[in-house]
Amino acid sequence: MVSSMRRGREALCLLLSLLLLSTWEVGSGQLHYSVLEEAKHGTFVGRIAQDLGLELAEPVPRLFRRGGRSAECSIHPEVIVDRPLQVFYVDVEVKDINDNPPIFPMAVKTIRFHESRLLDSRFPLEGASDADIGVNALLSYKLSSSEFFFLDVQTNDELSQSLSLVLGKSLDREETAEVNLLLVATDGGKPELTGTLQILIQVLDVNDNEPSFAQPVYRVKLLENAPNGTLVVKLNASDADEGSNSEIVYSLSSDVYSTTQTKFKIDPSSGEIRTNAKLDYEENKSYEIQVVASDKGTPSMSGHCKISVKLVDINDNTPEIAITSLSLPIQEDAPLGTVIALITVSDRDSGTNGQVTCSLMPHVPFKLVSTFKNYYSLVLDSALDRESISDYTVVVTARDGGSPSLWATASVSAEAPKASSRAMVGAAGPESTLVDVNVYLIIAICAVSSLLVLTLLLYTALRCSAPPPEGACGPGKPTLVCSSAVGSWSYSQQRRSQRVCSGEGPPKTDLMAFSPSLPQGPGSAEERQQLSDSEHIAKVLRDLMSLSEVTEILEYFIVD
């Protein structure tokens, strides 16, 4: 476009070299004219012949030739006049008009800025150009209003300027992803002409946002019999970043208990949490699951949330019955209200499903009495008649309050022996019922007592068979004497002078036991002599006390 304009100027200069008008100057055979660059064809520039002082009446026609041309804005044609030959120089100045607006290299410029760029970051811009000259080519720039950028213009010389786009406020792609600016270039002509450049700034993302959930805690209720693979909740975290910085991967937190991790699983891509094992309300009533959402940025950022799972109990446990028998068998003449057994019921379910009621089979002489929550007593409600029914089988039914209700049964077998089976012990003693255990105990006691008496008799016979140095009950110097209504026992300082004398009189239940004098051991006579009299007496006393205690215990059991 500029070259075509220049060619137009050359043609105009040729035209102006022939058409002379306007102001002129004569000096040393040179003429000076000026003309506007956009003058139309045939525009009057000046009178060369008149300005050169040539007589127009001269009969000889004088021929004018253009001697040369220049591409400059000042045209210097040479005018040659024949007859006589003369050369005149003409200077025609082509004056510029503001007919060219400023032009940028492109209409739209796209610039990419990372949102993490620091303040005062600069981006160079290429300025506009103007085909005009002089004042018409002097350009000024103005940037449209923006809270993020401003324009910095550095002037190198009169016609050279450096433009820079400067970041004045931090960018945040999540708030402002693009910034549109308009740069206007204005020349110095009259009237002013302008050129524009549209600047599109794209804010590039950095991983500066962590994934976030819609709520920090999700509360879910789930039936305890939910099948494996049941959907618990579908999480949908969001990330304000873009690209890989916004791609999210879900996982269970490492803080989650291992038991919880075995019960639930999470899909890394979709965020779906599903059951992974059987759930049991009686084993665990609730679970807390910590979930982590991590993006794929570098470095990765993560968000967290918690899922609180509450299990809903269903009636899947039957009641349990525990029976403790107290008064079995039941005496035929047992009074009313006699406690036969204690019954405890339980149910692992909760709420209504765990509320248990007990009942008996009809038409039995017993009833249930509630003593405490889930505790009952089975008591006699009416008189027993062994001649009618000797054995009773009582069925206890426990039923919970679930829907549908679950129940369990247990039975108690009760025998009613005749009242005449009682036995009397002693004329003056109290009445008591002899059971097999007491009979066996008495037999054992009698056997032990008989063995003890036999041992004492054998010992006495052996001792009395030895010839004493003094009479059987001869005089001596006893230091210890035990006597009772049935006999006496004496001890002297001589080691073999123990004597047992039997007395007369009615036998008593208090049986006296005496310390026997056993034969000497294999030790030497000196060693046996070392046993002092006091030690021997103490040993005899201990033996007597031990045997006395055994006798008293035997008497206690016999009397009872």
C-alpha positions as CSV (number, residue, x, y, z in Angstrom):
1,M,0.0,0.0,0.0
2,V,2.9,2.4,0.8
3,S,4.7,1.6,-2.5
4,S,1.5,2.4,-4.5
5,M,1.2,5.6,-2.6
6,R,4.7,6.5,-3.5
7,R,4.1,5.8,-7.2
8,G,1.1,8.0,-7.0
9,R,3.3,10.7,-5.6
10,E,5.9,10.4,-8.4
11,A,3.1,10.7,-11.0
12,L,1.8,13.8,-9.2
13,C,5.3,15.3,-9.1
14,L,5.6,14.8,-12.9
15,L,2.3,16.6,-13.2
16,L,3.3,19.4,-10.9
17,S,6.5,19.9,-12.9
18,L,4.3,21.0,-15.8
19,L,1.6,22.8,-13.8
20,L,3.2,25.6,-11.8
21,L,1.3,27.8,-9.3
22,S,1.4,28.9,-5.7
23,T,4.3,30.7,-4.2
24,W,7.6,30.9,-6.0
25,E,11.1,31.9,-5.3
26,V,13.7,32.9,-7.9
27,G,17.3,32.7,-7.0
28,S,20.2,31.6,-9.1
29,G,17.8,30.2,-11.7
30,Q,15.8,28.1,-9.2
31,L,12.1,28.1,-8.6
32,H,10.4,26.7,-5.5
33,Y,6.7,25.5,-5.3
34,S,4.7,23.5,-2.9
35,V,1.6,21.3,-3.3
36,L,-0.5,19.0,-1.1
37,E,0.1,15.3,-1.7
38,E,-3.5,14.4,-2.3
39,A,-4.1,17.2,-4.9
40,K,-6.2,16.1,-7.8
41,H,-5.1,15.7,-11.3
42,G,-4.8,19.1,-13.1
43,T,-4.4,21.1,-9.9
44,F,-2.6,24.5,-10.7
45,V,0.9,24.6,-9.1
46,G,2.6,27.7,-10.7
47,R,3.6,29.7,-13.9
48,I,7.1,28.7,-14.7
49,A,7.5,31.1,-17.8
50,Q,6.3,34.1,-15.9
51,D,8.3,33.3,-12.8
52,L,11.4,32.8,-15.0
53,G,10.8,36.2,-16.7
54,L,10.4,34.8,-20.1
55,E,8.6,36.9,-22.7
56,L,5.5,35.2,-23.8
57,A,5.4,37.3,-27.1
58,E,8.6,35.9,-28.5
59,P,7.6,34.3,-31.8
60,V,9.7,31.3,-31.4
61,P,7.9,28.7,-29.6
62,R,10.0,27.4,-26.8
63,L,10.0,23.8,-25.9
64,F,10.0,22.7,-22.3
65,R,11.3,19.3,-21.2
66,R,11.4,17.7,-17.8
67,G,14.9,16.9,-17.0
68,G,14.5,14.4,-14.0
69,R,12.4,13.2,-11.0
70,S,12.9,12.1,-7.5
71,A,11.0,9.7,-5.2
72,E,11.4,12.1,-2.3
73,C,8.6,14.3,-1.0
74,S,10.5,17.2,-2.5
75,I,10.5,17.0,-6.3
76,H,13.4,18.6,-8.2
77,P,12.5,18.8,-11.9
78,E,14.8,20.4,-14.4
79,V,13.2,22.8,-17.0
80,I,15.2,23.2,-20.2
81,V,14.3,26.0,-22.6
82,D,15.5,25.8,-26.2
83,R,16.3,28.8,-28.4
84,P,18.5,29.7,-26.7
85,L,19.1,26.7,-24.5
86,Q,18.7,27.4,-20.9
87,V,18.3,25.1,-17.8
88,F,16.2,26.1,-14.8
89,Y,15.8,24.2,-11.6
90,V,12.4,23.9,-10.0
91,D,11.8,22.6,-6.3
92,V,8.3,21.3,-5.7
93,E,7.6,20.3,-2.1
94,V,4.9,17.8,-1.7
95,K,3.3,18.5,1.6
96,D,2.0,15.5,3.7
97,I,-1.6,15.3,4.9
98,N,-2.8,12.9,7.6
99,D,-4.4,10.4,5.4
100,N,-3.0,7.2,7.0
101,P,-4.1,5.8,10.3
102,P,-1.8,3.9,12.6
103,I,-1.7,0.2,11.9
104,F,-0.7,-2.7,14.2
105,P,0.9,-5.8,12.9
106,M,-2.2,-7.9,13.8
107,A,-5.7,-7.1,14.8
108,V,-5.9,-9.6,17.7
109,K,-3.1,-10.6,19.9
110,T,-3.3,-13.5,22.4
111,I,-1.1,-13.6,25.5
112,R,-1.0,-16.4,28.0
113,F,-0.2,-15.6,31.7
114,H,0.2,-18.1,34.5
115,E,-2.0,-17.1,37.4
116,S,1.1,-17.5,39.6
117,R,3.0,-14.7,37.8
118,L,4.4,-12.1,40.1
119,L,3.3,-8.6,40.3
120,D,5.1,-6.2,37.9
121,S,5.7,-8.9,35.4
122,R,6.1,-7.4,32.0
123,F,5.0,-8.6,28.5
124,P,6.5,-6.6,25.5
125,L,4.1,-5.4,22.8
126,E,4.8,-4.3,19.2
127,G,3.7,-0.8,18.5
128,A,1.7,0.5,15.5
129,S,3.2,2.2,12.4
130,D,1.9,5.2,10.5
131,A,2.7,5.8,6.7
132,D,2.5,9.5,7.2
133,I,5.4,11.7,8.1
134,G,6.1,14.4,10.6
135,V,3.5,15.2,13.1
136,N,1.1,13.0,11.3
137,A,3.3,10.0,12.2
138,L,3.7,10.8,15.9
139,L,1.7,8.2,17.8
140,S,0.4,8.0,21.3
141,Y,-1.1,4.9,23.0
142,K,-3.9,4.3,25.4
143,L,-4.9,1.0,27.1
144,S,-8.5,0.3,28.1
145,S,-9.3,0.3,31.8
146,S,-8.2,-2.9,33.6
147,E,-7.8,-3.8,37.3
148,F,-5.0,-6.3,36.4
149,F,-2.8,-4.6,33.7
150,F,-1.5,-1.2,32.8
151,L,0.6,0.0,29.8
152,D,4.2,1.2,30.1
153,V,5.5,3.3,27.2
154,Q,9.3,4.0,26.9
155,T,10.3,6.6,24.3
156,N,13.7,5.7,22.6
157,D,13.7,8.7,20.1
158,E,11.3,10.9,18.4
159,L,9.7,8.1,16.4
160,S,10.7,5.0,18.3
161,Q,8.8,3.8,21.4
162,S,8.8,0.5,23.4
163,L,5.5,-0.8,24.8
164,S,5.1,-3.2,27.7
165,L,2.0,-4.7,29.3
166,V,2.6,-4.8,33.1
167,L,0.8,-7.0,35.7
168,G,-0.5,-4.7,38.4
169,K,-2.7,-7.2,40.4
170,S,-2.4,-10.9,41.1
171,L,-4.4,-13.1,38.8
172,D,-6.7,-15.9,39.9
173,R,-7.8,-18.2,37.1
174,E,-10.7,-19.5,39.2
175,E,-12.1,-16.0,39.3
176,T,-11.0,-14.5,36.0
177,A,-10.0,-16.9,33.3
178,E,-9.7,-14.3,30.5
179,V,-8.9,-10.6,30.3
180,N,-9.9,-8.6,27.2
181,L,-8.0,-5.4,26.6
182,L,-8.0,-2.8,23.8
183,L,-4.9,-0.9,22.9
184,V,-5.5,2.4,20.9
185,A,-2.8,4.2,18.9
186,T,-3.5,7.8,17.9
187,D,-1.4,9.9,15.5
188,G,-0.7,13.7,15.7
189,G,-2.5,14.7,12.6
190,K,-5.5,17.0,12.2
191,P,-7.9,15.4,12.3
192,E,-6.5,12.5,14.4
193,L,-6.5,9.0,13.0
194,T,-6.4,5.9,15.3
195,G,-5.6,2.2,15.1
196,T,-6.6,-0.5,17.6
197,L,-5.2,-3.8,18.8
198,Q,-7.4,-6.2,20.6
199,I,-5.5,-8.1,23.4
200,L,-6.8,-11.4,24.7
201,I,-5.1,-12.6,27.9
202,Q,-5.7,-16.2,28.8
203,V,-4.9,-17.0,32.5
204,L,-3.1,-20.3,32.7
205,D,-4.0,-22.6,35.7
206,V,-1.7,-23.7,38.4
207,N,-2.6,-26.3,41.1
208,D,-3.5,-23.9,43.8
209,N,-6.9,-25.2,44.8
210,E,-7.6,-28.4,46.8
211,P,-10.6,-30.6,46.0
212,S,-13.6,-29.8,48.2
213,F,-16.8,-31.7,49.2
214,A,-20.3,-30.2,49.3
215,Q,-20.4,-30.9,53.1
216,P,-17.8,-32.0,55.6
217,V,-19.9,-34.8,57.1
218,Y,-22.3,-37.1,55.2
219,R,-24.8,-39.0,57.4
220,V,-26.2,-42.3,56.1
221,K,-28.6,-44.9,57.6
222,L,-28.2,-48.4,56.4
223,L,-30.0,-51.6,57.2
224,E,-27.8,-54.2,58.9
225,N,-28.9,-56.9,56.5
226,A,-27.9,-54.9,53.4
227,P,-26.4,-57.3,50.8
228,N,-22.7,-57.0,49.8
229,G,-22.2,-54.3,47.3
230,T,-25.0,-52.0,48.5
231,L,-24.4,-48.4,47.6
232,V,-23.8,-46.3,50.8
233,V,-23.2,-42.9,49.3
234,K,-21.8,-41.3,46.1
235,L,-19.3,-38.6,46.7
236,N,-18.7,-35.8,44.2
237,A,-15.8,-33.5,45.1
238,S,-15.0,-30.5,43.0
239,D,-11.7,-28.8,42.1
240,A,-11.7,-25.2,40.9
241,D,-8.5,-25.8,38.9
242,E,-8.6,-27.1,35.3
243,G,-7.0,-29.9,33.4
244,S,-5.1,-32.6,35.4
245,N,-5.2,-30.2,38.3
246,S,-8.9,-30.8,38.6
247,E,-8.9,-34.6,38.1
248,I,-9.8,-36.2,41.4
249,V,-8.9,-39.7,42.8
250,Y,-10.9,-40.9,45.9
251,S,-9.5,-43.2,48.6
252,L,-10.1,-44.2,52.2
253,S,-7.9,-42.4,54.7
254,S,-5.1,-44.3,56.3
255,D,-6.7,-43.4,59.7
256,V,-9.7,-45.6,59.0
257,Y,-9.7,-48.7,61.3
258,S,-8.9,-52.0,59.5
259,T,-12.3,-53.4,60.5
260,T,-14.0,-50.5,58.8
261,Q,-11.8,-50.9,55.7
262,T,-12.9,-54.5,55.4
263,K,-16.6,-53.6,55.6
264,F,-16.6,-50.8,52.9
265,K,-14.8,-50.0,49.6
266,I,-14.6,-46.9,47.5
267,D,-14.3,-46.5,43.7
268,P,-11.3,-44.2,43.1
269,S,-12.9,-42.6,40.0
270,S,-16.6,-42.3,40.7
271,G,-16.4,-41.8,44.5
272,E,-19.0,-44.5,45.2
273,I,-18.8,-46.1,48.6
274,R,-20.3,-49.6,48.8
275,T,-20.5,-52.4,51.4
276,N,-17.8,-55.0,51.1
277,A,-18.9,-57.5,53.8
278,K,-21.8,-58.4,56.0
279,L,-22.9,-55.8,58.5
280,D,-24.2,-56.8,61.9
281,Y,-25.9,-54.2,64.2
282,E,-25.2,-56.4,67.3
283,E,-21.5,-56.4,66.3
284,N,-21.1,-52.7,65.6
285,K,-23.9,-50.1,65.5
286,S,-22.1,-47.4,63.6
287,Y,-19.1,-46.7,61.4
288,E,-17.1,-43.5,60.6
289,I,-15.3,-43.5,57.3
290,Q,-12.7,-40.8,56.5
291,V,-12.4,-40.2,52.7
292,V,-9.6,-38.4,50.9
293,A,-10.0,-36.7,47.5
294,S,-6.7,-36.0,45.8
295,D,-6.1,-34.1,42.5
296,K,-3.5,-35.0,39.9
297,G,-1.6,-31.8,40.0
298,T,2.0,-31.3,40.9
299,P,2.3,-31.1,43.8
300,S,-1.0,-32.9,44.5
301,M,-3.6,-31.3,46.8
302,S,-6.3,-33.1,48.7
303,G,-9.6,-32.5,50.5
304,H,-11.3,-34.6,53.2
305,C,-14.7,-35.5,54.4
306,K,-16.3,-38.0,56.8
307,I,-19.2,-40.4,56.2
308,S,-21.1,-41.4,59.4
309,V,-22.9,-44.7,58.8
310,K,-25.6,-45.7,61.3
311,L,-26.9,-49.2,61.1
312,V,-30.7,-49.8,61.4
313,D,-31.5,-52.8,63.5
314,I,-33.7,-55.5,62.1
315,N,-35.3,-58.4,64.1
316,D,-32.8,-61.1,63.2
317,N,-32.0,-62.5,66.7
318,T,-34.3,-64.9,68.5
319,P,-34.7,-64.5,72.3
320,E,-32.5,-66.6,74.6
321,I,-33.7,-68.3,77.8
322,A,-31.5,-69.3,80.8
323,I,-33.1,-71.4,83.6
324,T,-31.6,-72.0,87.0
325,S,-33.4,-74.7,89.1
326,L,-33.7,-74.1,92.8
327,S,-36.2,-76.5,94.4
328,L,-36.2,-79.7,92.5
329,P,-37.7,-82.2,93.1
330,I,-40.8,-80.4,94.5
331,Q,-42.4,-81.7,97.6
332,E,-46.0,-82.6,97.2
333,D,-46.9,-80.5,100.3
334,A,-44.7,-77.5,99.2
335,P,-46.4,-74.2,100.2
336,L,-47.8,-71.9,97.5
337,G,-45.4,-69.3,96.3
338,T,-42.4,-71.7,96.5
339,V,-39.8,-70.6,94.0
340,I,-39.0,-73.5,91.7
341,A,-36.6,-71.9,89.3
342,L,-35.1,-68.5,88.1
343,I,-35.5,-67.6,84.5
344,T,-33.5,-65.0,82.6
345,V,-34.4,-63.9,79.0
346,S,-32.4,-61.8,76.6
347,D,-32.4,-60.6,73.0
348,R,-29.4,-59.2,71.2
349,D,-31.6,-56.9,69.1
350,S,-32.4,-53.4,70.2
351,G,-35.5,-51.3,70.7
352,T,-38.8,-53.1,70.2
353,N,-37.0,-56.0,68.6
354,G,-35.1,-56.6,71.8
355,Q,-38.2,-56.4,74.2
356,V,-39.0,-59.9,75.4
357,T,-42.1,-61.1,77.1
358,C,-42.4,-64.6,78.8
359,S,-45.3,-66.9,79.2
360,L,-46.1,-70.4,80.4
361,M,-48.0,-73.2,78.8
362,P,-51.5,-73.2,80.2
363,H,-53.0,-75.6,82.8
364,V,-50.0,-76.0,85.0
365,P,-49.8,-75.3,88.8
366,F,-47.1,-72.7,88.3
367,K,-46.8,-69.1,87.3
368,L,-44.2,-66.6,86.3
369,V,-43.4,-63.6,88.5
370,S,-41.4,-60.7,87.0
371,T,-38.7,-59.7,89.5
372,F,-36.7,-57.3,87.3
373,K,-36.3,-56.4,83.7
374,N,-35.9,-59.8,81.8
375,Y,-35.8,-61.7,85.1
376,Y,-38.6,-64.0,86.2
377,S,-39.3,-66.5,89.0
378,L,-41.2,-69.7,88.4
379,V,-43.3,-70.2,91.5
380,L,-45.8,-72.7,92.7
381,D,-49.3,-71.3,92.0
382,S,-51.6,-74.2,93.2
383,A,-51.3,-77.3,95.4
384,L,-49.7,-80.4,93.9
385,D,-51.3,-83.9,93.9
386,R,-48.8,-86.6,93.2
387,E,-51.6,-89.2,92.8
388,S,-52.9,-87.2,89.8
389,I,-49.7,-86.0,88.2
390,S,-46.3,-87.0,89.6
391,D,-44.1,-85.3,86.9
392,Y,-44.5,-81.9,85.3
393,T,-42.9,-80.5,82.2
394,V,-43.2,-76.7,82.2
395,V,-42.7,-75.0,78.9
396,V,-41.5,-71.3,79.0
397,T,-42.0,-69.2,75.8
398,A,-40.0,-66.0,75.2
399,R,-41.2,-63.8,72.4
400,D,-39.8,-60.5,71.2
401,G,-41.6,-57.4,70.0
402,G,-40.3,-57.4,66.5
403,S,-42.3,-57.6,63.3
404,P,-42.5,-60.4,62.5
405,S,-42.0,-61.6,66.0
406,L,-39.3,-64.2,66.9
407,W,-39.7,-66.6,69.8
408,A,-37.9,-69.4,71.7
409,T,-39.0,-72.0,74.2
410,A,-37.4,-73.9,77.1
411,S,-38.7,-76.5,79.4
412,V,-38.4,-77.4,83.1
413,S,-39.0,-80.9,84.3
414,A,-40.3,-81.1,87.9
415,E,-41.0,-84.3,89.9
416,A,-43.3,-84.3,92.9
417,P,-42.4,-87.1,95.4
418,K,-44.8,-88.1,98.2
419,A,-44.6,-86.3,101.4
420,S,-44.2,-89.6,103.4
421,S,-40.7,-89.9,102.1
422,R,-39.4,-87.7,104.9
423,A,-37.2,-89.3,107.7
424,M,-36.9,-88.4,111.4
425,V,-33.4,-88.2,112.9
426,G,-33.4,-88.5,116.7
427,A,-36.4,-88.3,119.0
428,A,-35.8,-84.8,120.0
429,G,-34.2,-83.5,116.9
430,P,-35.8,-81.4,114.2
431,E,-37.4,-82.9,111.1
432,S,-35.3,-82.8,107.9
433,T,-35.5,-84.6,104.6
434,L,-32.6,-87.0,104.1
435,V,-31.2,-86.8,100.6
436,D,-28.8,-89.2,99.1
437,V,-25.8,-86.9,99.6
438,N,-26.3,-86.9,103.4
439,V,-26.7,-90.6,103.6
440,Y,-23.4,-91.1,101.7
441,L,-21.7,-88.6,104.1
442,I,-22.9,-90.4,107.2
443,I,-21.7,-93.8,105.9
444,A,-18.2,-92.3,105.1
445,I,-18.0,-90.7,108.6
446,C,-18.9,-94.0,110.3
447,A,-16.3,-95.9,108.3
448,V,-13.6,-93.4,109.3
449,S,-14.7,-93.5,112.9
450,S,-14.6,-97.3,113.0
451,L,-11.1,-97.4,111.5
452,L,-9.9,-94.9,114.2
453,V,-11.4,-96.9,117.1
454,L,-9.9,-100.1,115.7
455,T,-6.5,-98.4,115.5
456,L,-6.7,-97.2,119.1
457,L,-7.8,-100.6,120.4
458,L,-4.9,-102.4,118.6
459,Y,-2.4,-99.9,120.0
460,T,-3.7,-100.3,123.6
461,A,-3.5,-104.1,123.3
462,L,0.1,-103.9,122.1
463,R,1.1,-101.5,124.9
464,C,-0.5,-103.5,127.7
465,S,1.0,-106.8,126.5
466,A,4.5,-105.5,127.5
467,P,5.6,-106.4,131.2
468,P,5.8,-103.2,133.1
469,P,8.5,-102.8,135.8
470,E,5.8,-101.5,138.1
471,G,2.1,-102.5,138.3
472,A,-0.3,-101.7,135.7
473,C,-1.5,-98.9,137.8
474,G,1.4,-98.9,140.3
475,P,2.7,-95.9,142.0
476,G,5.1,-93.6,140.3
477,K,6.1,-90.0,139.9
478,P,3.8,-88.8,137.2
479,T,4.1,-85.2,136.0
480,L,1.1,-85.1,133.7
481,V,-2.3,-86.8,134.3
482,C,-5.3,-86.8,132.0
483,S,-8.4,-88.3,133.3
484,S,-12.1,-88.6,132.3
485,A,-15.1,-90.5,133.3
486,V,-13.9,-93.5,131.2
487,G,-10.3,-93.7,132.4
488,S,-7.0,-92.0,133.1
489,W,-3.6,-91.5,131.6
490,S,-0.3,-90.7,133.4
491,Y,3.2,-89.8,132.4
492,S,6.4,-90.1,134.4
493,Q,9.9,-89.1,133.8
494,Q,10.7,-92.6,132.8
495,R,10.2,-92.9,129.1
496,R,8.3,-96.1,129.2
497,S,6.0,-95.5,132.1
498,Q,2.9,-94.4,130.1
499,R,-0.2,-96.2,131.5
500,V,-3.7,-96.4,130.3
501,C,-6.3,-97.4,132.9
502,S,-9.8,-98.1,131.9
503,G,-12.6,-97.0,134.2
504,E,-16.1,-98.0,134.5
505,G,-19.2,-96.1,133.8
506,P,-21.5,-95.4,130.9
507,P,-19.8,-94.6,127.6
508,K,-19.8,-91.0,126.5
509,T,-19.6,-89.5,123.1
510,D,-16.5,-87.6,124.0
511,L,-13.7,-90.0,122.9
512,M,-10.3,-89.4,124.4
513,A,-7.3,-90.2,122.2
514,F,-3.9,-90.8,123.7
515,S,-0.5,-90.4,122.3
516,P,1.0,-93.9,121.8
517,S,4.5,-94.8,122.7
518,L,5.9,-96.3,119.6
519,P,9.0,-98.5,119.5
520,Q,12.3,-96.9,119.3
521,G,13.6,-95.9,115.9
522,P,16.8,-97.1,114.3
523,G,18.7,-94.1,115.8
524,S,21.3,-94.6,118.6
525,A,20.4,-94.5,122.2
526,E,22.3,-91.2,122.6
527,E,20.2,-89.5,119.9
528,R,17.0,-90.7,121.5
529,Q,18.2,-89.5,124.9
530,Q,18.6,-86.0,123.5
531,L,14.9,-85.5,123.3
532,S,14.0,-83.5,126.4
533,D,11.1,-84.3,128.6
534,S,9.4,-81.0,127.7
535,E,9.6,-81.6,124.0
536,H,8.1,-85.0,124.5
537,I,5.3,-83.6,126.6
538,A,4.6,-80.9,123.9
539,K,4.4,-83.6,121.2
540,V,2.0,-85.7,123.2
541,L,-0.2,-82.6,123.8
542,R,-0.3,-81.8,120.1
543,D,-1.3,-85.4,119.2
544,L,-4.1,-85.2,121.8
545,M,-5.4,-81.9,120.5
546,S,-5.4,-83.2,116.9
547,L,-7.3,-86.3,117.8
548,S,-9.7,-84.3,119.9
549,E,-10.5,-82.0,117.0
550,V,-11.2,-84.9,114.7
551,T,-13.5,-86.4,117.4
552,E,-15.4,-83.2,117.8
553,I,-15.9,-82.9,114.0
554,L,-17.2,-86.5,113.9
555,E,-19.6,-85.8,116.8
556,Y,-20.9,-82.7,115.0
557,F,-21.8,-84.7,111.8
558,I,-23.3,-87.5,113.8
559,V,-25.5,-85.3,115.9
560,D,-26.6,-83.2,112.8
